[in-house]
Amino acid sequence: MLINNLEYKNMSNELLDNLNQLKKMFVLLSEDRKVVLSHHKTFEHVEKMRAIVNDSIKLAENE
């Protein structure tokens, strides 16, 4: 039971880290951004965000 609790806490921490990372990354795509990204950089940025979302989904499915 302790191992399951530890695994759950680890997964929760990873998901929280991913969400915080996405939150920061969304700012670069929002009206609040300080720098305008080129189309190429925007596509790269979105691909990184998609990878984070996919990792988060895998974490949640494997709970």
Buried (B, 14 or more C-beta within 10 A) or exposed (E): EEEEEEEEEEBEEBBEEBEEBBEEBEEBEEEEEEEEBEEEEEEEBEEEBEEBEEEBEEBEEEE
